[in-house]
Amino acid sequence: MTHVRADEAKKRARGQYYTAASPFRLPAFRGWAAKIGLGSMTVLEPFAGANNIPKMLAADRVCKSFVSYDVAPQDPKVQKKDTLRSFPKNFDVCITNPPWLGRYAAKRRGLAWPDIQYDDIYKHCLQLALDSCPYAAFIIPATFLQSCQFRERLETLIFINGKMFTETDNPVCLALFGSGGGKDQQKSTADTNILEP
């Protein structure tokens, strides 16, 4: 096994999938960005890794101000911070590809499991972002739609056709969340705009 394959296997085992293709050119994302005024906001990237998402957003001229964190930064512009334990506050928007790791997969791989209420770390990350930010855009597994969770503020779900990551071929979606709704409002999948590019 080459060094590159060993590195990819290590990232995959920990649920670290670095975003390799930009979904930020899609019209639905552009519409959401315009609606919330993303161009004038500072974007929080709490699980930045190699900082690919801010680089893509800047290259696509969607926005230009970012603050990036990661527990193991892979880029000099990413600040070291364990955002699972201490999520950043005072941001209006969070755009990220959080870690994906299910409880069963972590157990099978001998990895420690955090004390969280969800069966996958990406869901915990999403809860942290929604509790802290009025707006969020998350690149997450397409199986998210079957979970029937986090519907209150979910506005649009975009299924991504094509390879988003170098480490996995899992089907992916981009989930766009707004500030409206609230926990008391019941929302179903039928109330969400579901798109395939």
Buried (B, 14 or more C-beta within 10 A) or exposed (E): EEEEEEEBEEBBBBBBBBBEBBBBEBEBBBBBBEEBEBEEBEBBBBBBBBBBBBBBBBEBEBBEEBBBBBBEBEBEBBEEBEBBEEBBEEBBBBBBBBBBBBBEBBEEEEBEEEEBEBEBBBBBBBBBBBEBBBBBBBBBBBBBBEBEEBBBBBBBBBBBEEEBBBBBEEEBBBBBBBBEBEEEEEBEEEEBEEBEB
